[in-house]
Amino acid sequence: MFGGLKKSGSRLALVAAATVLSTGAYAADLGGDCCADLEERVAELEATTARKGTRKTSLEIWGQVNKVIVAWNDSINKNTALGVDNVAQSSRFGFRGNAKVNSDLKAGYSIVVEWATGGRSTNISQFRDKQAASATLNTVANPPNGFGANDAAITMREAVWYLDSKSLGKLSVGRTDNNGPTALIDVGGIALTVASKSMSYLAGGLLFRTNAAQVNPAAAGTGNFTRYSLSNSADAGNDLSPRVNGVFYETPVLAGFTFAASYGGSIKDDGICANPTCTALEGYGPIWGVLLKYAGEFNGLKIAASVGHEDESDSVQGGMPATNGTSIRPHTVNNGVALSMIHTSSGLFAQGQYNEFTRGHDLFSTAGGASVYNGTTIPTKDTARQLQIQAGIAKNWFGIGRTSLYGEWARNTNGFNTHGLTGNNGDALVSGVAGGNPYVGDNTTLKMWGLGVNQAIDAAAMDVFAGYRNFSMTSDNCTTAGGCKDIGIFVAGSRIKF
């Protein structure tokens, strides 16, 4: 009688039949075509049900939505952006799973996707408040596309397969986070707010201003904006690619220690952009990193620490005038340490990071080998240094989840000279200045202090948070222009996981 049913629907059919029989009803009571109706309903359910492609490997769908309100004040103007995506922990979704090969080995995969929606916290600036799509050049008249109506860009954050052995470690191949300096290790549960490891994730496009006349001749008539933004003057420890395509390995845990290494990009220099006609961003050579991590607990004090090194060679970035000579490829190096501690009974915690980022400048060289811009000699490399410290208390006082109260401080030196020579992150405002190099001797010191709160709601897998950061800038240019004004940023929002 049930021969017409598909195999995958037979269990449902049997359950339905058993239910009918248990009520004492007979087929005659339901009409002569009862089983045909049942077969049709089973087929409909099969056609509308999501299923795994294979029964061998598990499948988990997960994700999060993280939206915030960002209010800023540059000491002259202020504005508020509503409902933008919090890039400190962006909205995303993913698929992951694994299959057991034997008692020691399992194979698995992970895919993580996000939409680069128009309203993103990192893109906020004085020139993008109306959230309108615009041209790609980062100038006063033409702010970059990305804060407005462009909701179609899909980002593949991660796509890897892996083999994980209890005795030999984990080998992954694909696109995922590169090993190297880990920046802050968040034991206090505050990284979702404005207290992120990167100081440019929220309103990174904001430019510092002065009370003096216009400093930047390339932006004449647009107000007293300097060339310094949060994105091009900070984040010494977060400049290299956080995610790369490559091969990744991590050892098993031994006495609390784990060692990880990765190698991505090209195996060798691709030979592109070897003459002065190169004007666009071209490929990159190898990027590799190593990382040593530790986690342990002593008398109720949990400790997490890391030390890492990341190295990228032959990263070709053009866009500078071809008349200045032959293009050169920069060599970028990032070294960093991180240390975090939390006392389990009291909830007191402290966490911090120190990073040094050295960049070889992606400009052009004369026959003598000196880097130049508009005829002015430039150092072949610069090093930025960043120290960031956070401390507070995290306890479940209200029974709904951990409440984290914190304060933080950071100092970044020479950030502009390492970030400002790439032609990105706001530097198109001044990259075309005629006569002399606007970057030479432009040493900067950026300081930040902040405070905030994060409330976890465990029953809903949710966090509600608010935080404030104040930024101050000193530099050679600020001194001659009468001093740079402070920037204040307030953020409030929530993340919910699924």
Secondary structure, 3 states (H helix, E strand, C coil): CCCCCCHHHHHHHHHHHHHHHHCCCCHHHHCCCHHHHHHHHHHHHHHHCCCCCCCCCCCEEEEEEEEEEEEEECCCCEEEEEEEECHHHCCEEEEEEEEECCCCEEEEEEEEEEECCCCEHHHCCCCCCCCCCCCCCCCCCCCCCCCCCCCCCEEEEEEEEEEEECCCEEEEEEEEECCCCCCCCCCCCCCCCCCCCCCCCCCCCCEEEECCCCCCHHHCCCCCEEEEEHHHHCCHHHCCCCEEEEEEEECCCECCEEEEEEEECCCCCCCCCCCCCCCCCCCCCCEEEEEEEEEEEECCEEEEEEEEEEEECCCCCCCCCHHHCEECCCCEEEEEEEEEEEECCCCEEEEEEEEEEEEECCCEECCCCCEEECCEEECCEEEEEEEEEEEEEEECCCCCCCEEEEEEEEEEECHHHHHCCCCCCCHHHCCCCCCCCCCCCCCEEEEEEEEEEEEEEHHHCEEEEEEEEEEEEEEHHHHHCCCECCEEEEEEEEEEEC
